[in-house]
Amino acid sequence: MSSFNPSSACEETTGDIPPGGVYLCQVSASVSCGACCGLYNRFRWSRKEISDALARRTRLFAEVPREVAAIDAFRRRIESQEPRRHPLPQFHHCPFLGLVGRRRSRVGCLLHPMAEGNHGVDYRGLSEYGGLACRTYFCPTHRRVRPAHSQIVRNAIPHWYDYGFVVTEWKFLVHLFTELEKRCQRPLLWADIADSASCRQSLVDLLLLKMSWPYRSSSKIPPVHYFFNDRMYVRPGIDYSVLGTDVSPLDAILAELDSDFATAQQLREAEAVVNRLLSVFQRRYDAVFTAGDGG
């Protein structure tokens, strides 16, 4: 059993409204997040590999009688058939993650009372950490990211696979939106972005740097991260003394992307990538207001 204990590491709430007031877990028919259940804590983590695994679990679970012994047998079956070695060995990967919704089009908990075949019965007490943790946990993004920015993220990214990778990266989101608002010299609001396809796309390009970043540390095989507050897995940051250069103005963003630079030239190239994407968004966001003013 892994040593992570959500009762001590999580940020909890007891009300119906999540911290921050913006619900980020199950968003729409195609957008949801399973990161806190260890969804991406796998060495085989591509969209197809994860989607195929979830689809198979969902098909198998549909045939499982809703009895304790049968559900526990399902867990043992999945754990015996899928790799149990994970990039973050002390972070659990829940075998009850599957595809939920009428079209099975987003990730979710197969034990949830609203999941297919459960008829309103909550079986989450049979999971690794029990029903209380599953019911009360909300990731730090709910508390740490401004509600307006949380709304932007949940509306901008159209697919659960990408969304779950990004939405729990609360430090990255805070630093990114801080930089964007500094450059745009106005608050960022979804209402101002929603009607501009080019603006939305430039924002998604920034958010999905998490997925495509070419300067990721070679020691990080999948882009899984650990966002709980017990500091079990801490990002080391960038050692600028080794590079012989000053701290980058974009250090906060680059560090949250797990950057690892061999040379100062690589650092400059990475800064150029981020600056270009920031500038594209700024130009397109400014254009929204220019058009609104009749310019």
PASE-178126 format. One line per 10 residues: number of its first residue (from 0); their letters; for each residue x, y, z of N, C-alpha, C. Coordinates in Angstrom, 1 decimal. Atoms other than C-alpha are relative to their C-alpha. Layout:
PASE-178126
NUM = a = X,Y,Z,X,Y,Z,X,Y,Z; ...
This chain:
PASE-178126
0 = mssfnpssac = 0.8,-1.2,0.0,0.0,0.0,0.0,0.9,1.2,0.0; -0.8,-1.2,0.1,1.3,3.5,-0.8,-0.2,0.7,1.3; 0.0,-0.7,-1.3,2.1,5.8,2.1,-0.7,1.3,0.0; 0.7,-1.2,0.0,0.2,8.8,0.9,-1.4,-0.1,0.7; 1.3,0.0,-0.7,-2.7,9.6,3.2,-0.8,1.2,-0.3; 0.7,-1.2,0.4,-5.3,11.9,1.7,-0.6,0.8,1.2; 0.6,-0.6,-1.1,-6.8,12.6,5.1,0.9,1.1,0.6; -0.9,-1.0,-0.5,-3.6,14.5,6.0,0.5,1.0,-1.0; -0.6,-0.8,1.1,-2.5,15.8,2.6,-1.0,0.8,-0.7; 0.9,-0.7,0.9,-5.7,17.0,1.1,-0.5,1.3,0.6
10 = eettgdippg = 0.7,-1.2,-0.5,-7.6,20.2,1.3,-1.5,-0.4,-0.1; 1.3,0.6,-0.1,-11.1,19.3,2.4,-1.1,1.1,0.1; 1.1,-0.8,-0.2,-14.5,20.8,2.3,-1.2,-0.9,0.4; 1.2,0.8,-0.5,-17.8,19.7,3.9,-1.3,0.5,-0.7; 1.2,-0.5,0.6,-20.2,21.8,1.9,-0.2,-0.5,-1.4; 0.3,0.3,1.4,-21.8,21.4,-1.5,0.8,0.8,-1.0; -0.7,-0.9,0.9,-19.9,24.3,-3.0,1.5,-0.2,0.3; -1.4,0.2,-0.2,-16.2,23.6,-3.5,0.8,1.2,0.4; -0.8,-1.2,-0.3,-13.5,25.9,-2.2,0.2,0.8,-1.3; -0.2,-0.9,1.2,-13.2,28.9,-4.6,-1.3,0.1,-0.8
20 = gvylcqvsas = 1.3,-0.1,0.6,-16.8,28.3,-5.8,0.0,-0.5,-1.5; 0.0,0.5,1.4,-15.7,26.8,-9.2,0.3,-1.5,0.1; -0.2,1.5,-0.1,-16.2,23.0,-9.5,0.8,-0.4,-1.2; -1.0,0.3,1.0,-13.3,21.5,-11.5,0.1,-1.5,-0.3; -0.2,1.4,0.1,-13.8,17.8,-11.2,-0.7,-0.7,-1.2; 0.8,0.5,1.1,-16.6,16.8,-13.5,-0.7,1.2,-0.7; 0.4,-1.3,0.5,-17.2,19.7,-15.9,-1.0,-0.1,-1.1; 0.9,0.2,1.2,-19.0,18.5,-19.1,0.0,-1.4,-0.5; 0.1,1.4,0.5,-19.7,15.5,-21.2,1.4,-0.5,-0.4; -1.4,0.4,0.5,-16.0,15.5,-22.4,1.1,0.5,0.9
30 = vscgaccgly = -1.1,-0.6,-0.9,-14.1,17.3,-19.6,-0.2,-0.4,1.4; 0.0,0.4,-1.4,-13.3,15.9,-16.2,1.5,-0.2,0.4; -1.4,0.2,-0.4,-10.2,15.2,-14.1,0.0,-1.2,1.0; -0.3,1.1,-0.9,-8.9,12.0,-12.4,1.4,0.0,0.5; -1.4,0.0,-0.4,-5.5,13.2,-11.5,0.2,-0.3,1.4; -0.2,0.3,-1.4,-6.0,13.0,-7.8,-0.1,-1.5,0.3; 0.1,1.5,-0.2,-6.8,9.3,-8.2,1.2,-0.7,-0.7; -1.2,0.6,0.6,-3.4,8.8,-9.9,-0.1,-0.3,-1.4; 0.3,0.4,1.4,-4.7,8.7,-13.4,1.3,0.0,-0.9; -1.2,-0.1,0.9,-1.4,9.8,-15.0,1.2,-0.6,0.6
40 = nrfrwsrkei = -1.1,0.6,-0.7,0.8,8.0,-12.5,0.3,-1.4,-0.6; -0.3,1.2,0.8,1.8,5.4,-15.2,1.1,0.3,-0.9; -1.1,-0.1,0.9,4.8,4.8,-17.3,-0.5,0.0,-1.5; 0.7,0.0,1.3,2.5,4.1,-20.3,-1.2,1.0,0.1; 1.0,-1.1,-0.3,0.6,7.4,-20.3,-0.5,0.8,-1.2; 0.5,-0.7,1.1,-0.2,8.4,-23.8,-1.6,0.0,0.0; 1.5,-0.1,0.0,-3.8,9.4,-24.6,-0.6,-1.3,-0.4; 0.6,1.3,0.4,-4.5,6.1,-26.4,0.2,-1.1,1.1; -0.2,1.1,-1.0,-2.9,3.9,-23.7,-0.9,0.2,1.2; 0.9,-0.3,-1.1,-4.8,5.6,-20.9,-1.4,-0.2,-0.4
50 = sdalarrtrl = 1.3,0.2,0.5,-8.0,5.7,-22.9,-0.4,-1.4,-0.1; 0.3,1.4,0.2,-7.8,2.1,-23.8,-0.1,-0.8,1.3; 0.0,0.7,-1.3,-7.1,1.0,-20.2,-1.3,0.4,0.7; 1.2,-0.4,-0.7,-10.1,3.0,-18.9,-1.2,-0.6,-0.7; 1.1,0.6,0.7,-12.4,1.7,-21.6,-0.1,-1.5,0.3; 0.0,1.4,-0.4,-11.4,-1.9,-20.8,-0.6,-0.2,1.4; 0.5,0.1,-1.4,-12.0,-1.4,-17.1,-1.5,0.2,0.1; 1.4,-0.4,0.0,-15.4,0.2,-17.8,-0.8,-1.2,-0.5; 0.7,1.2,0.5,-16.5,-2.8,-19.9,0.0,-1.1,1.0; -0.1,1.1,-1.0,-15.3,-5.3,-17.3,-0.9,0.3,1.2
60 = faevprevaa = 0.7,-0.4,-1.2,-16.9,-3.4,-14.4,-1.5,-0.1,-0.3; 1.5,0.0,0.3,-20.3,-3.3,-16.2,-0.5,-1.4,0.3; 0.4,1.4,-0.2,-20.4,-7.1,-15.7,0.1,-0.5,1.4; -0.2,0.3,-1.4,-19.5,-7.0,-12.0,-1.2,0.1,0.8; 1.1,-0.2,-0.9,-22.2,-7.7,-9.5,0.3,1.0,1.1; -0.3,-1.1,-0.9,-22.5,-4.8,-7.1,0.0,-0.6,1.4; -0.2,0.7,-1.3,-21.3,-6.9,-4.1,1.4,0.2,0.4; -1.3,-0.3,-0.5,-18.3,-6.3,-1.9,1.0,-1.0,-0.6; -0.9,1.0,0.4,-16.6,-9.6,-2.8,0.3,0.2,-1.5; -0.1,-0.1,1.5,-17.2,-9.1,-6.6,0.8,1.3,-0.3
70 = idafrrries = -0.7,-1.2,0.3,-15.9,-5.5,-6.6,1.4,-0.1,0.5; -1.3,0.2,-0.4,-12.9,-6.5,-4.6,0.8,-0.9,-0.9; -0.6,0.9,1.0,-12.2,-9.3,-7.1,0.3,0.8,-1.2; -0.3,-0.9,1.2,-12.4,-6.7,-9.9,1.3,0.7,0.3; -1.2,-0.8,-0.4,-9.8,-4.6,-8.1,1.3,-0.9,-0.2; -1.2,0.9,0.1,-7.4,-7.6,-7.8,0.3,-0.4,-1.5; -0.2,0.4,1.5,-8.0,-8.5,-11.5,0.7,1.1,-0.7; -0.6,-1.2,0.7,-7.1,-5.0,-12.7,1.5,0.1,0.4; -1.3,-0.2,-0.5,-4.1,-4.8,-10.5,1.0,-1.1,-0.4; -0.9,1.1,0.4,-2.8,-8.2,-11.6,0.3,0.1,-1.5
80 = qeprrhplpq = -0.1,-0.1,1.4,-3.3,-7.4,-15.3,0.7,1.3,-0.5; -0.7,-1.2,0.4,-1.9,-3.9,-15.4,1.2,0.2,0.8; -1.3,-0.3,-0.7,1.6,-2.7,-14.4,-0.3,0.7,1.3; 0.2,-0.6,-1.3,1.7,-1.9,-10.7,1.2,0.8,0.4; -1.2,-0.9,-0.2,5.1,-0.1,-10.9,-0.4,1.4,-0.6; 0.4,-1.3,0.4,4.4,3.6,-11.1,1.2,1.0,0.1; -1.1,-1.0,-0.1,6.7,6.7,-11.7,0.1,0.6,1.4; 0.0,-0.5,-1.4,5.7,8.1,-8.2,-0.5,-1.2,0.8; 0.4,1.3,-0.7,5.7,4.8,-6.2,-0.9,0.2,1.2; 0.8,-0.3,-1.2,4.1,6.4,-3.1,-1.3,0.7,-0.3
90 = fhhcpflglv = 1.2,-0.6,0.5,1.2,7.8,-5.1,-0.9,-1.1,-0.6; 0.8,1.1,0.5,-1.7,5.4,-5.6,-0.6,0.3,-1.4; 0.8,-0.1,1.3,-3.2,4.7,-9.1,-1.2,-0.8,0.2; 1.2,0.7,-0.4,-6.8,3.8,-8.5,-0.5,-0.9,-1.2; 0.5,0.9,1.1,-8.0,0.7,-10.5,-1.5,0.2,-0.3; 1.4,-0.2,0.2,-11.6,2.0,-10.2,-0.3,1.2,-0.9; 0.2,-1.1,1.0,-11.0,4.9,-12.6,-0.5,-0.7,-1.3; 0.5,0.5,1.3,-13.0,4.4,-15.8,-0.6,1.1,-0.8; 0.7,-1.0,0.8,-15.1,6.2,-18.4,-1.4,0.1,0.4; 1.4,-0.2,-0.5,-18.4,7.7,-17.2,-0.8,0.9,-0.9
100 = grrrsrvgcl = 0.9,-0.8,0.8,-21.3,9.6,-18.6,-0.8,-0.9,-1.0; 0.9,0.8,0.9,-24.0,8.5,-21.0,0.7,-0.6,-1.2; -0.8,0.5,1.1,-21.5,8.1,-23.8,1.4,-0.5,0.4; -1.3,0.4,-0.6,-18.6,7.0,-21.5,1.1,0.9,-0.7; -0.9,-0.9,0.7,-16.8,10.1,-22.8,0.9,0.8,0.8; -0.9,-0.7,-0.9,-14.9,11.3,-19.8,0.4,-0.9,1.1; -0.6,0.8,-1.1,-12.8,9.9,-17.0,-0.8,0.3,1.3; 0.7,-0.2,-1.3,-14.5,9.3,-13.6,0.1,-1.3,0.8; -0.1,1.1,-1.0,-15.0,6.9,-10.7,-1.1,-1.0,-0.3; 1.0,1.1,0.2,-16.7,3.6,-11.4,-0.8,-0.3,1.2
110 = lhpmaegnhg = 0.7,0.3,-1.3,-17.7,3.4,-7.7,-1.0,1.1,0.4; 0.8,-1.2,-0.4,-19.5,6.8,-7.6,-1.5,-0.4,-0.1; 1.4,0.3,0.0,-23.2,6.6,-6.9,-0.7,0.3,-1.3; 0.6,-0.4,1.2,-24.0,8.3,-10.2,0.5,-0.8,-1.2; -0.6,0.8,1.1,-21.9,5.9,-12.3,-0.9,-1.0,-0.4; 0.8,1.0,0.6,-23.5,3.5,-14.6,-0.1,-1.3,0.8; 0.2,1.3,-0.6,-25.0,0.4,-12.9,0.0,0.1,1.5; -0.1,-0.1,-1.5,-24.6,1.7,-9.3,-1.4,0.4,0.6; 1.3,-0.3,-0.5,-28.2,2.9,-9.0,-0.1,0.9,1.2; 0.0,-1.0,-1.1,-27.4,5.7,-6.6,0.7,-0.5,1.2
120 = vdyrglseyg = -0.7,0.5,-1.2,-25.4,3.5,-4.2,1.5,0.4,-0.1; -1.4,-0.5,0.0,-22.0,4.9,-3.2,0.9,-1.2,0.5; -0.9,1.1,-0.3,-19.3,2.1,-3.3,1.4,0.5,0.2; -1.4,-0.5,-0.1,-16.3,4.4,-2.9,0.7,-0.4,1.3; -0.6,0.6,-1.2,-15.8,3.0,0.6,0.9,-1.2,-0.3; -0.8,1.1,0.3,-14.2,0.1,-1.2,1.3,0.4,-0.7; -1.2,-0.4,0.7,-11.5,2.2,-2.8,1.2,0.1,1.0; -1.2,0.0,-0.8,-7.9,2.6,-1.5,-0.1,0.8,1.3; 0.0,-1.0,-1.1,-8.5,5.6,0.7,-1.4,0.2,0.6; 1.3,0.0,-0.7,-12.2,5.1,1.5,-0.9,1.2,-0.5
130 = glacrtyfcp = 1.0,-0.9,0.5,-15.3,7.1,0.8,0.1,1.4,0.4; -0.1,-1.4,-0.5,-14.6,10.1,3.0,1.0,0.8,-0.8; -0.9,-0.8,0.8,-11.5,11.1,1.1,-0.5,0.2,-1.4; 0.6,-0.2,1.3,-13.2,10.6,-2.2,-1.0,1.0,-0.1; 1.0,-1.0,0.0,-16.1,12.7,-1.2,0.4,1.4,0.3; -0.3,-1.3,-0.6,-14.3,15.5,0.5,1.2,0.7,-0.6; -1.2,-0.5,0.5,-11.1,16.0,-1.4,-0.2,1.0,-1.2; 0.0,-1.0,1.2,-10.7,19.1,-3.7,1.5,0.4,-0.1; -1.4,-0.3,0.3,-7.3,19.7,-5.3,0.4,1.5,0.4; -0.4,-1.4,-0.4,-5.3,22.9,-4.3,-0.4,1.0,-1.0
140 = thrrvrpahs = 0.4,-1.0,1.0,-6.3,24.6,-7.6,-1.3,0.6,0.4; 1.3,-0.6,-0.4,-9.8,25.1,-6.1,0.2,1.2,1.0; -0.2,-1.1,-1.0,-8.3,27.3,-3.3,1.1,1.0,-0.5; -1.2,-0.8,0.3,-5.1,28.6,-4.9,-0.1,0.8,-1.3; 0.1,-0.7,1.3,-6.2,29.7,-8.4,-1.3,0.9,0.1; 1.1,-0.9,-0.1,-8.5,32.7,-8.7,-1.2,-0.6,-0.8; 1.2,0.5,0.7,-12.1,31.7,-9.7,-0.1,0.3,-1.4; 0.1,-0.4,1.4,-12.0,33.7,-12.9,1.0,-0.8,-0.8; -1.0,0.8,0.8,-8.9,31.8,-14.0,-0.4,-1.5,0.0; 0.5,1.4,0.0,-10.3,28.4,-13.0,-1.1,-0.1,-1.0
150 = qivrnaiphw = 1.0,0.1,1.0,-13.3,29.2,-15.1,0.6,0.0,-1.4; -0.7,0.0,1.3,-11.0,29.9,-18.1,0.5,-1.3,-0.3; -0.6,1.3,0.2,-9.2,26.6,-17.7,-1.1,-1.0,-0.3; 1.0,1.1,0.2,-12.3,24.5,-17.4,-0.8,0.2,-1.3; 0.7,-0.3,1.2,-13.9,26.2,-20.4,0.9,-0.1,-1.3; -0.9,-0.1,1.2,-10.8,26.4,-22.7,0.4,-1.4,-0.5; -0.6,1.3,0.5,-9.6,22.8,-22.8,-1.1,-1.0,-0.2; 1.2,0.8,0.4,-12.0,20.5,-24.6,0.0,-1.5,0.3; 0.0,1.5,-0.2,-10.9,17.0,-23.6,0.6,-0.3,1.4; -0.4,0.3,-1.4,-10.5,15.3,-20.2,1.5,-0.4,0.1
160 = ydygfvvtew = -1.4,0.4,-0.1,-7.0,13.9,-21.0,0.9,1.2,0.2; -0.9,-1.2,-0.1,-5.4,17.3,-21.6,-0.4,0.8,1.3; 0.5,-0.8,-1.1,-7.6,19.0,-18.9,0.6,-0.5,1.3; -0.5,0.5,-1.3,-6.5,16.7,-16.1,1.4,0.2,0.2; -1.4,-0.3,-0.1,-2.9,17.2,-16.9,0.3,1.4,0.5; -0.3,-1.5,-0.2,-3.2,21.0,-16.6,-0.7,0.5,1.2; 0.8,-0.7,-1.0,-5.9,21.8,-14.1,0.5,-0.1,1.4; -0.5,0.2,-1.3,-4.1,20.4,-11.1,1.4,0.7,0.2; -1.3,-0.7,0.0,-0.9,22.4,-12.0,-0.2,1.4,0.6; 0.5,-1.2,-0.5,-2.0,25.2,-9.7,1.1,1.1,0.0
170 = kflvhlftel = -1.1,-1.0,0.0,1.5,26.9,-9.4,0.2,0.5,-1.4; -0.2,-0.4,1.4,1.9,26.9,-13.1,-1.1,0.9,-0.5; 1.2,-0.9,0.4,-1.6,28.4,-13.6,0.1,1.3,0.7; -0.1,-1.3,-0.7,-1.0,31.1,-11.0,1.1,0.9,-0.7; -1.1,-0.7,0.6,2.3,32.1,-12.5,-0.3,0.4,-1.5; 0.4,-0.3,1.4,1.0,31.9,-16.1,-1.0,1.1,-0.1; 1.0,-1.0,0.1,-2.1,34.0,-15.5,0.5,1.3,0.6; -0.6,-1.2,-0.5,-0.1,36.5,-13.5,0.8,0.7,-1.1; -0.8,-0.6,1.1,2.3,37.0,-16.4,-0.9,0.5,-1.1; 0.9,-0.4,1.1,-0.5,37.2,-18.9,-0.7,1.3,0.4
180 = ekrcqrpllw = 0.7,-1.2,-0.4,-2.4,39.8,-16.9,0.9,1.2,0.1; -0.9,-1.1,-0.1,0.7,41.9,-16.4,0.3,0.5,-1.4; -0.2,-0.4,1.4,1.3,41.9,-20.2,-1.2,0.6,-0.6; 1.2,-0.5,0.6,-2.3,42.5,-21.1,-0.5,1.2,0.7; 0.3,-1.2,-0.8,-2.7,45.1,-18.4,-1.5,0.1,0.3; 1.4,0.1,-0.4,-6.2,43.9,-17.6,-0.3,-1.4,0.5; 0.3,1.4,-0.5,-7.9,41.0,-15.8,-0.4,-0.9,-1.2; 0.5,0.9,1.0,-8.5,37.9,-17.9,-1.3,-0.6,0.5; 1.3,0.5,-0.2,-12.1,36.8,-18.1,-0.4,-0.9,-1.1; 0.4,0.9,1.1,-13.6,33.9,-20.0,-1.0,0.7,-0.9
190 = adiadsascr = 1.0,-0.6,0.8,-16.4,36.1,-21.3,0.7,0.8,-1.1; -0.8,-0.7,1.0,-13.7,38.1,-23.2,0.7,-0.9,-1.0; -0.8,1.0,0.8,-12.0,35.0,-24.6,-1.0,-0.9,-0.8; 0.8,1.1,0.5,-15.0,32.8,-25.4,-0.3,0.2,-1.5; 0.4,-0.2,1.4,-16.0,34.4,-28.8,1.1,0.1,-1.0; -1.2,-0.1,0.9,-12.5,34.5,-30.2,0.7,-1.3,-0.1; -0.6,1.3,0.2,-11.4,31.2,-31.6,1.5,0.1,0.0; -1.4,-0.2,0.0,-7.9,32.5,-32.2,0.6,0.2,1.4; -0.4,-0.3,-1.4,-7.6,33.8,-28.6,-0.1,-1.3,0.8; 0.1,1.3,-0.7,-8.9,30.5,-27.2,1.1,-0.9,-0.4
200 = qslvdllllk = -1.1,1.0,0.5,-6.4,28.5,-29.3,1.4,0.5,0.6; -1.2,-0.5,-0.5,-3.5,30.7,-28.2,0.2,-0.3,1.5; 0.0,0.3,-1.4,-4.4,30.2,-24.6,0.2,-1.5,0.2; -0.2,1.5,-0.1,-4.7,26.4,-25.0,1.4,-0.3,-0.4; -1.4,0.3,0.4,-1.3,26.4,-26.7,0.9,0.3,1.2; -0.8,-0.3,-1.2,0.1,28.0,-23.5,-0.2,-1.0,1.1; 0.3,1.0,-1.1,-1.7,25.7,-21.1,0.6,-1.4,-0.3; -0.5,1.4,0.4,-0.6,22.6,-23.1,1.5,-0.1,-0.1; -1.4,0.1,-0.1,3.0,23.5,-22.8,0.4,-1.2,0.9; -0.2,1.1,-1.0,2.7,21.0,-19.9,0.2,-1.3,-0.8
210 = mswpyrsssk = 0.0,1.3,0.7,2.2,18.2,-22.5,1.2,-0.1,-1.0; -1.0,0.0,1.1,4.7,19.2,-25.2,1.3,0.6,0.3; -1.2,-0.7,-0.3,7.5,20.9,-23.4,1.3,-0.8,-0.3; -1.2,0.7,0.4,10.8,19.9,-25.0,1.2,0.0,0.9; -1.1,-0.2,-1.0,13.0,21.0,-22.1,-0.3,-0.7,1.3; 0.3,0.7,-1.3,11.5,18.6,-19.5,1.2,-0.8,0.4; -1.0,0.8,-0.5,13.9,16.9,-17.2,0.0,-1.4,-0.5; 0.0,1.3,0.6,15.1,13.7,-18.7,-0.3,-1.1,1.1; 0.3,1.0,-1.1,14.6,12.0,-15.3,-1.5,-0.1,0.2; 1.5,0.1,-0.1,10.8,12.7,-15.6,-0.5,-0.7,-1.3
220 = ippvhyffnd = 0.4,0.7,1.2,9.6,10.0,-18.0,-1.4,0.4,-0.4; 1.3,-0.6,0.4,5.8,10.9,-18.0,-0.1,1.3,0.7; 0.1,-1.3,-0.6,4.7,14.4,-17.2,-1.0,0.0,1.2; 0.9,0.1,-1.2,2.9,13.2,-14.0,0.6,1.0,1.0; -0.5,-0.9,-1.1,3.1,15.6,-11.0,-0.8,-0.3,1.2; 0.6,0.3,-1.4,2.3,15.4,-7.3,-0.4,1.4,0.6; 0.4,-1.3,-0.3,0.2,18.3,-6.2,-0.6,0.1,1.5; 0.5,0.0,-1.4,-0.7,17.3,-2.6,0.9,0.8,0.9; -0.7,-1.0,-0.8,0.5,19.5,0.3,1.0,-0.6,1.0; -0.9,0.6,-1.0,2.7,17.0,2.1,1.4,0.0,-0.4
230 = rmyvrpgidy = -1.4,-0.2,0.5,5.8,17.8,0.0,0.7,-1.3,-0.2; -0.6,1.3,0.2,6.5,14.2,-0.7,0.9,0.0,-1.3; -0.8,-0.1,1.3,7.7,14.9,-4.3,0.0,1.5,-0.3; -0.2,-1.5,0.2,9.1,18.5,-4.7,0.8,0.2,-1.3; -0.7,-0.4,1.2,10.2,20.0,-8.0,1.3,0.7,0.5; -1.2,-0.5,-0.5,13.9,20.9,-7.6,0.3,1.4,-0.4; -0.3,-1.3,0.5,13.8,24.1,-9.6,1.2,0.0,-0.9; -1.1,-0.1,1.0,16.5,25.4,-12.0,1.3,0.5,0.7; -1.3,-0.4,-0.5,20.2,25.7,-11.0,0.7,0.9,-1.0; -0.6,-1.0,0.9,21.3,28.9,-12.7,1.5,0.1,0.2
240 = svlgtdvspl = -1.5,-0.1,-0.2,24.8,28.7,-11.2,0.7,-0.9,-0.9; -0.6,0.9,0.9,25.5,25.7,-13.3,0.0,0.5,-1.4; 0.1,-0.6,1.4,24.3,27.6,-16.4,0.9,1.2,-0.1; -0.8,-1.2,0.1,26.4,30.6,-15.5,-0.8,1.2,-0.4; 0.9,-1.1,0.5,23.5,33.0,-16.0,-0.9,0.4,1.2; 0.9,-0.5,-1.0,21.1,35.1,-14.0,-1.3,-0.8,0.0; 1.3,0.6,-0.1,17.7,33.8,-12.9,-0.9,0.6,-1.1; 0.8,-0.4,1.1,15.3,33.9,-15.8,-1.2,0.8,0.5; 1.3,-0.7,-0.3,12.4,36.5,-15.7,-1.2,-1.0,0.0; 1.1,0.9,0.1,10.2,33.5,-16.5,0.3,-1.3,0.8
250 = dailaeldsd = -0.4,1.2,-0.9,11.7,31.2,-13.8,-1.1,-0.7,0.5; 1.2,0.7,-0.6,8.4,30.5,-12.1,-0.7,-0.9,-0.9; 0.7,0.9,1.0,6.8,29.2,-15.3,0.9,-1.1,-0.4; -0.9,1.1,0.5,9.9,27.3,-16.5,0.2,-1.0,1.1; -0.2,1.0,-1.1,10.4,25.6,-13.1,-1.2,-0.9,0.1; 1.2,0.9,-0.1,6.8,24.4,-13.0,-0.2,-0.9,-1.3; 0.0,0.9,1.2,7.3,22.9,-16.5,1.1,-1.1,0.1; -1.0,1.0,-0.3,10.0,20.7,-14.9,1.2,0.2,-1.0; -1.0,-0.3,1.0,12.6,22.4,-17.1,1.4,-0.5,0.5; -1.4,0.4,-0.4,16.2,21.0,-17.1,0.9,0.5,-1.2
260 = fataqqlrea = -0.8,-0.6,1.1,18.7,23.0,-19.2,1.5,-0.4,0.2; -1.4,0.3,-0.1,22.2,21.8,-20.1,0.9,1.2,-0.3; -0.8,-1.2,0.4,23.3,25.2,-21.4,-0.8,1.2,0.2; 0.8,-1.2,-0.1,22.4,28.8,-21.1,-0.7,0.2,-1.4; 0.7,-0.2,1.3,21.6,28.7,-24.8,-1.4,-0.8,0.0; 1.3,0.7,-0.1,18.9,26.1,-24.1,-1.0,0.8,0.8; 0.9,-0.9,-0.8,17.5,28.4,-21.5,-0.6,1.1,-0.8; 0.5,-1.1,0.9,17.3,31.3,-24.0,-1.0,-0.5,-1.0; 0.9,0.6,1.0,15.6,29.0,-26.5,-1.4,-0.2,0.7; 1.3,0.3,-0.7,13.0,28.0,-23.9,-0.7,1.3,0.3
270 = eavvnrllsv = 0.6,-1.3,-0.3,12.4,31.6,-22.9,-0.6,0.6,-1.3; 0.5,-0.5,1.3,11.9,32.5,-26.6,-1.3,-0.7,-0.3; 1.3,0.8,0.2,9.2,29.7,-26.9,-1.1,0.6,0.8; 1.0,-0.4,-0.9,7.3,30.9,-23.9,-0.4,1.5,-0.3; 0.3,-1.4,0.3,7.6,34.6,-24.8,-0.8,0.2,-1.3; 0.7,-0.1,1.3,6.4,34.0,-28.3,-1.5,-0.4,0.2; 1.4,0.4,-0.2,3.3,32.2,-27.1,-0.8,1.0,0.9; 0.6,-1.1,-0.8,2.7,34.9,-24.4,-0.4,1.2,-0.9; 0.2,-1.2,0.9,3.0,37.6,-27.1,-1.2,-0.3,-1.0; 1.1,0.3,0.9,0.6,35.8,-29.5,-1.3,0.1,0.8
280 = fqrrydavft = 1.3,-0.2,-0.8,-2.1,35.6,-26.7,-0.3,1.4,0.2; 0.2,-1.4,-0.3,-1.5,39.2,-25.7,-0.6,0.7,-1.2; 0.5,-0.7,1.2,-2.0,40.4,-29.3,-1.4,-0.4,-0.3; 1.4,0.4,0.4,-5.1,38.3,-29.9,-1.0,0.5,1.1; 0.9,-0.5,-1.0,-6.6,39.3,-26.5,-0.2,1.5,-0.1; 0.1,-1.5,0.3,-5.9,43.0,-27.2,-1.0,0.2,-1.1; 0.8,-0.2,1.1,-7.6,42.5,-30.5,-1.5,-0.1,0.3; 1.4,0.2,-0.4,-10.8,41.4,-28.8,-0.6,1.4,0.5; 0.4,-1.3,-0.5,-11.0,44.8,-27.1,0.0,1.1,-1.1; 0.0,-0.9,1.1,-10.0,46.7,-30.2,-1.2,-0.1,-0.9
290 = agdgg = 1.2,0.3,0.8,-12.8,45.1,-32.1,-1.2,0.5,0.7; 1.2,-0.5,-0.8,-15.2,45.9,-29.3,-0.2,1.5,0.0; 0.0,-1.4,0.1,-14.2,49.5,-29.5,-0.3,0.6,-1.4; 0.2,-0.4,1.4,-14.8,49.6,-33.2,1.2,0.4,-0.7; -1.3,-0.3,0.7,-11.1,49.9,-34.0,0.3,-1.0,-1.1
